[in-house]
């Protein structure tokens, strides 16, 4: 009897599953059933985020995790940006062991090269809840993307008001992300499953300090550093490398419970992607100029 493998993918702040690029498609091609959720305050308008608390996001992600973990022999939990924070908290609290945790650009620290020097002033504004709920944190260049062509597409979509990502979020919502970041720093050492952290060296939102922190604290971590992307790693120049690394990592992590055939299929897909895409990505690395999730 063959085992079943699933994956829970969690999007970032203000985003949708588009944050994860083609990750759903690549996983499905490898025989993994993918699942996602729309986090509270998302899929509507940015105003809906004003009353959302970090606990609401954690509860929603935990509820989805508990639903899926009963259905699969192996379940991988994959999160992008804020989704990576949520994925880490869920895996720590639930003592997840039946698969891997993949943290894509986890913002444990907000210290990237594009963050303003006055960013810490937000903590004072948090003390004024009405004001913090009215202040808008706008999306802007470089939109987390180094590749100029992709960045221009994203910019045009935002200007047209397409629903793939909010154009702004309330500052009060950033306060809740800060609470998640503190939560990760407290609990990441309790993560029991294998962890893959994918982080761009030039991430404009969060520096490699975040990846290094997780690597020091969690017991079983691999860090993949990207050299030609900004924050939105699943849609930027290194997107093929990201997909390949995720597939290879979860193939290894799936071995204890998933069938040998399933793991072999994952490795085969990763090898094909390396041949088809990754070589091309490297050869064009110099051409990319390369949303805050």
C-alpha positions in Angstrom: 0.0 0.0 0.0 1.6 3.3 -1.1 1.9 6.1 1.3 0.4 9.6 0.8 2.4 12.8 0.9 1.0 16.2 1.2 2.2 19.8 1.6 0.7 22.8 3.4 1.7 26.1 1.8 1.3 29.3 3.7 1.4 32.7 2.0 2.8 35.9 3.3 1.4 39.2 4.7 -1.0 40.9 2.3 -0.4 38.1 -0.2 -2.0 35.0 -1.7 -0.7 31.7 -3.0 1.0 33.7 -5.8 3.6 34.5 -3.2 4.9 30.9 -3.7 5.1 31.2 -7.5 5.0 27.8 -9.2 5.7 25.8 -6.0 2.3 24.2 -6.0 2.8 23.1 -9.6 6.3 21.7 -9.0 5.1 19.7 -5.9 2.1 18.3 -7.7 4.4 17.1 -10.6 6.3 15.2 -8.0 3.3 13.4 -6.7 2.7 15.6 -3.7 -0.9 16.8 -2.9 -0.8 20.5 -2.1 -3.0 22.5 0.2 -3.2 26.2 1.1 -5.3 28.5 3.1 -6.3 32.1 3.0 -5.2 33.7 6.2 -7.6 35.9 8.2 -7.8 39.4 6.8 -6.7 38.3 3.4 -8.6 37.9 0.1 -10.6 41.0 0.8 -9.2 44.5 1.2 -6.4 45.8 3.4 -8.9 47.3 5.8 -9.8 43.8 6.9 -6.3 43.4 8.5 -6.9 46.2 11.0 -8.6 43.9 13.5 -6.6 40.8 12.9 -4.3 39.5 15.6 -1.3 37.2 15.4 -3.3 34.6 17.3 -5.9 34.5 14.5 -3.2 33.6 11.9 -1.7 31.0 14.2 -5.1 29.5 14.9 -6.0 29.3 11.2 -2.7 27.7 10.2 -2.8 25.3 13.1 -6.4 24.2 12.3 -5.4 23.6 8.7 -2.3 21.6 9.8 -4.3 19.4 12.2 -6.8 18.7 9.4 -4.1 17.6 7.0 -1.7 15.8 9.3 -4.4 13.2 9.9 -4.7 12.5 6.1 -1.1 11.9 5.1 1.7 9.6 6.0 4.1 12.5 5.3 3.2 16.2 5.5 5.5 19.0 4.6 4.9 22.5 5.9 6.1 25.3 3.6 5.8 29.1 4.3 6.8 32.3 2.6 7.9 35.3 4.6 5.2 35.7 7.3 4.0 32.3 6.2 7.4 31.0 7.2 7.0 32.4 10.7 3.6 30.8 11.0 4.9 27.5 9.6 7.8 27.5 12.2 5.4 28.3 15.1 3.0 25.5 14.0 5.7 22.9 13.6 7.2 23.8 17.0 3.9 23.8 18.9 2.6 20.7 17.2 5.9 18.9 17.5 5.7 18.1 13.8 7.7 15.0 12.8 6.0 13.5 9.8 7.8 15.7 7.2 9.9 18.8 6.7 9.5 22.5 7.5 10.5 24.8 4.6 11.0 28.4 5.6 11.3 30.7 2.6 12.7 34.2 3.4 11.7 34.1 7.1 11.8 37.6 8.5 13.0 36.8 12.0 14.6 40.2 11.9 13.5 43.2 9.9 16.9 44.5 9.0 17.3 44.3 5.2 19.1 46.9 3.1 15.9 48.8 2.1 14.4 49.1 5.6 14.7 52.8 6.8 16.8 53.8 9.7 13.7 55.0 11.6 12.0 51.7 11.4 12.2 51.2 15.2 10.0 54.3 15.7 7.1 52.1 14.8 7.2 50.6 18.4 6.3 54.0 19.8 3.4 54.4 17.3 2.1 51.0 18.4 1.3 52.6 21.7 -1.4 54.6 19.9 -3.7 51.9 18.5 -6.0 54.2 16.6 -3.1 55.9 14.8 -1.3 52.7 14.0 -4.4 51.2 12.4 -4.7 54.3 10.2 -1.1 54.5 9.0 -0.6 52.7 5.7 2.6 50.8 4.9 2.7 50.9 1.1 4.3 48.5 -1.3 7.0 50.1 -3.3 10.2 49.5 -5.3 11.8 47.0 -5.6 8.7 45.0 -4.6 10.9 42.3 -3.3 12.0 41.4 -6.8 15.4 41.8 -8.4 14.4 40.7 -11.9 13.3 43.9 -13.6 10.9 42.3 -16.0 9.1 40.4 -13.3 9.1 43.5 -11.1 7.5 45.6 -13.8 4.7 43.0 -14.2 4.1 43.0 -10.4 4.1 46.8 -10.4 1.5 46.9 -13.2 -0.7 44.4 -11.5 -0.7 46.4 -8.3 -1.5 49.6 -10.1 -4.4 47.9 -11.8 -5.7 46.7 -8.4 -5.4 43.0 -9.1 -6.2 40.9 -6.1 -3.0 38.8 -6.0 -1.5 41.1 -3.3 -2.5 44.1 -1.2 -1.0 47.4 -2.2 -0.7 48.4 1.4 -1.2 47.0 4.9 -2.0 48.9 8.2 0.9 49.5 10.5 -1.1 47.8 13.3 -0.8 44.6 11.2 3.0 45.0 11.2 2.8 45.0 15.0 1.2 41.5 14.8 4.0 40.3 12.5 6.5 41.6 15.1 4.7 39.5 17.6 5.1 36.5 15.3 8.8 37.2 15.0 9.2 37.2 18.7 7.3 34.0 18.9 9.6 32.3 16.4 12.7 33.4 18.4 11.2 31.8 21.5 10.1 28.5 20.0 12.3 27.7 17.0 14.6 25.5 19.2 11.6 23.3 19.8 11.2 22.4 16.1 11.7 18.6 15.9 11.6 18.0 12.1 14.2 18.7 9.4 14.2 22.4 8.4 15.2 24.0 5.1 15.7 27.8 5.2 16.0 29.5 1.8 17.2 33.1 2.0 18.6 35.6 -0.5 21.8 37.3 0.3 20.4 40.6 -1.1 17.0 40.3 0.6 15.9 43.9 1.1 13.5 43.1 4.0 15.4 40.7 6.2 19.1 40.0 6.2 20.9 36.6 6.4 20.9 37.2 10.2 17.4 35.6 10.2 18.6 32.4 8.5 21.7 32.2 10.7 19.5 32.5 13.8 17.3 29.6 12.8 20.4 27.6 11.9 21.9 28.1 15.3 18.7 27.4 17.2 16.9 24.5 15.5 18.6 21.1 15.7 18.4 19.9 12.1 18.7 22.8 9.6 20.0 23.3 6.1 20.4 26.9 4.8 20.3 27.6 1.1 21.6 31.1 0.2 20.5 32.6 -3.1 22.9 35.0 -4.9 20.6 36.6 -7.5 17.3 37.4 -5.8 15.6 39.8 -3.4 12.9 38.9 -0.9 10.3 37.2 -3.1 12.4 34.1 -3.8 9.8 32.0 -5.5 9.2 34.4 -8.3 12.7 36.1 -8.7 15.8 35.1 -10.6 16.6 32.1 -8.5 13.1 30.6 -8.5 14.2 27.4 -10.3 17.0 26.9 -7.8 14.4 27.4 -5.0 12.1 24.8 -6.4 14.9 22.3 -7.0 16.3 22.8 -3.5 12.8 22.3 -1.9 12.2 19.1 -3.9 15.6 17.6 -3.1 15.2 18.5 0.6 11.8 17.1 1.1 12.7 13.9 -0.9 15.3 13.3 1.8 13.1 14.2 4.6 10.3 11.9 3.3 12.4 8.8 3.5 11.5 7.7 7.0 7.8 7.4 6.3 7.2 7.9 2.6 7.8 5.1 0.2 11.1 4.7 -1.6 9.3 5.2 -4.9 7.9 8.5 -3.8 11.3 9.8 -2.7 12.8 8.6 -5.9 10.2 10.4 -7.9 11.0 13.7 -6.0 14.7 13.3 -6.7 14.0 12.6 -10.4 11.9 15.7 -10.7 14.5 17.8 -9.0 17.2 16.5 -11.3 15.1 17.3 -14.4 14.5 20.8 -13.1 18.2 21.3 -12.6 18.9 20.3 -16.2 16.1 22.3 -17.7 16.2 25.5 -15.6 19.0 26.0 -13.2 21.8 26.0 -15.8 19.9 28.7 -17.7 19.3 30.7 -14.5 23.0 30.8 -13.7 24.0 31.7 -17.3 21.7 34.8 -17.2 22.6 35.8 -13.6 24.1 39.0 -14.7 21.0 40.2 -16.6 18.5 40.4 -13.7 18.3 43.8 -12.0 16.8 42.0 -9.3 6.1 42.5 -2.0 6.9 42.8 1.3 5.1 39.6 2.4 
